[in-house]
């Protein structure tokens, strides 16, 4: 049962990560720091955040497996 729950969590995280890559910055976000013409460049950070998220998942999975083995 625990393995099924873990598989569902992993599938949910993968699906959410793939779904969140479709988030793009608005062409005219209404301003940053008082400048109404300044765009919000979040598109540049999405690939980095995906990599960081996957790294965190692997880190905590490894940490949990190590704790269970001890």
C-alpha positions in Angstrom: 0.0 0.0 0.0 2.8 2.4 0.9 4.5 1.8 -2.5 1.2 2.7 -4.3 1.0 5.9 -2.3 4.6 6.8 -3.1 4.1 6.1 -6.8 1.0 8.4 -6.8 3.0 11.2 -5.1 5.8 10.8 -7.6 3.4 10.8 -10.6 1.7 13.9 -9.1 5.0 15.7 -8.7 6.0 14.9 -12.3 2.7 15.9 -13.7 2.6 19.2 -11.8 6.2 20.0 -12.8 5.4 19.3 -16.5 2.1 21.3 -16.2 3.9 24.3 -14.5 6.3 24.7 -17.4 3.4 26.2 -19.4 3.5 29.3 -17.1 4.7 32.3 -19.0 5.2 35.9 -18.0 2.5 38.4 -19.0 3.6 40.7 -21.8 2.5 43.7 -19.8 2.4 42.8 -16.1 1.5 46.2 -14.9 4.9 47.1 -13.5 7.7 46.2 -11.2 9.2 48.6 -8.7 7.0 51.4 -9.8 7.9 51.2 -13.5 4.7 50.3 -15.4 6.6 49.4 -18.6 9.0 46.9 -16.9 8.3 43.3 -17.9 8.6 40.5 -15.3 11.1 38.0 -16.7 10.0 34.8 -15.0 10.4 32.7 -18.2 14.2 32.7 -17.7 13.9 31.1 -14.2 11.4 28.3 -15.0 14.0 25.7 -16.2 16.3 26.5 -13.2 13.4 26.0 -10.8 12.4 22.7 -12.4 16.0 21.4 -11.9 16.2 22.7 -8.3 12.8 21.1 -7.6 13.9 17.7 -9.0 17.2 17.9 -7.0 15.3 18.6 -3.8 13.0 15.6 -4.4 16.0 13.3 -5.0 17.8 14.7 -1.9 14.8 14.1 0.4 14.1 10.7 -1.1 17.7 9.7 -0.6 17.7 11.1 3.0 14.4 9.2 3.8 15.8 5.9 2.4 18.9 6.3 4.4 16.9 7.0 7.6 14.8 3.9 6.9 17.9 1.7 6.4 19.4 2.7 9.7 
